[in-house]
Amino acid sequence: MHDHPLDLIAALADGSLSDEAEARALVESCPECREEYRTQTEVIDWLAAAPAVEMTDLEKAALHRDLWTELRTEPGKSTATPWWQRLAFVAAGLFVTVGLVSVLNNDALDDSAESGATTVAEALDAPVEEAPFVAQGSDDGESAPEMATTTAAATETTAAEGGAESFALLFAELAEEARASQADRSATQGTDRDVEACLSRVGLDEHVVVDEIDRDQIYLLVMPEDPEAEPIVTFVVLPRCEIVYVG
Amino acid sequence: MTVPGNEAELLTRVVSGDRDAFDVVMRNHEGRVFSVCLRILGDREKALDATQETFLTVFRKAGQFQGRSAVGTWIYRIAVNTCYDQLRRAQRRPSASLPDHVDPSDPSAEEAIESAALRPEIEAALAGLPPDFRNAVVLSDLEGLSLPEAAEILGVPIGTVKSRVFRGRRLLAKQLGNQNDQ
């Protein structure tokens, strides 16, 4: 077989030849070359039939979380962190806190509602049904009601009892919203919303806005500025400047 | 989050600690890096580890990028080398285990994992190839890179890549029992 121009046959099989005439003539006149061509083509076809590989959302979150964990300790680098690192960090923290096992627990929402557990809304001294996410929803997209439901669900449960599912959904929604709003963010940043004054008014000094979701109102995703601080996420709605979710 | 400038410029900004620039570079390439790593290592968790290690290296060595190739090519070369290192360390066959962070309730997980699957016998045959051949086949026939790109990534002459791809395919066919002279 080594007497034959195998590289030419392989190139014919993978379509990388600019002029195939010589190779085709060879394949037609030489049985061994023809067999080699068939073998090469067959393997190429098998491999080409494999669909593209994609990362899952959680794999991406895990990648970003782990990278962030490593990079934040890099010497001589800025400690400023982009929103996705914080978001991934929050999500990872939530998942770790509640445990993946409970994600599979189907009785998350009902059981926790019946348990009388203290809700975030109660902690904020505001009825759940009055929370803007729940009461107002949105009419500008299919995901808006889902997010309202998700956020409401998150406020109705505790992390200890079945909250994992809500957090998982919340994170999925947040990630989707964050991606969708990437293009808009640069355009909306820097407008005069007096964000700092608002954060200060609701006691969120030394916090940063890591994401914003532009619906009929502006929802800010706020986290402590200090990366070493507990990664508590707070939603603040503008322009009313009210906290609607803490978790 | 939009960070203007071409990728080489972005890497320059990464050197000065601009993490938003790094974020853009990573998002541009994380999918393909993961794909290459998964095809080479045959295991999603190992591929994720290799992807992470790749981007850590990108971040740490951004200053060493000299612009002689595309940024993507440079990054994929780091990815392949990272996989080489993992294979050397592990020295065991890839497996199809479900990694801990794959949430069974994640609707995208099953689809993504399913989509990555080669036919089992092909997966096994690919895993059985010598790493040099496997990497050449993965880059050329699975990732669809050109021979010059694959050569750049693997750090070998184009003729060597051609030879490895060709011989890799023959070994695959042989292992799959589809060669007449077997």
Interface residues (C-beta under 8 A of the other chain):
Chain A: L6 D7 A10 A11 A13 D14 S16 E35 E36 T39 Q40 E42 V43 I44 W46 L47 A48 A50 P51 A52 V53 E54 M55 T56 D57 L58 E59 K60 A61 A62 L63 D66 L67 E70 L71 E74 G76 K77 S78 A80 T81 P82 W83 W84 Q85 F95 L100 V103 L104 E165 A168 A172 Q182 A183 R185 S186
Chain B: M1 T2 G17 D18 R19 D20 F22 D23 M26 E30 G31 F34 S35 L38 R39 R44 L48 T51 Q52 F55 L56 F59 R60 P99 D100 H101 V102 D103 P104 S105 D106 S108 A109 A112 I113 S115 A116 A117 L118 R119 I122 V137 S140 D141 L142 S146 L147 G159 K162 S163 V165 F166 R169 R170 L172 A173 N178 Q179 N180
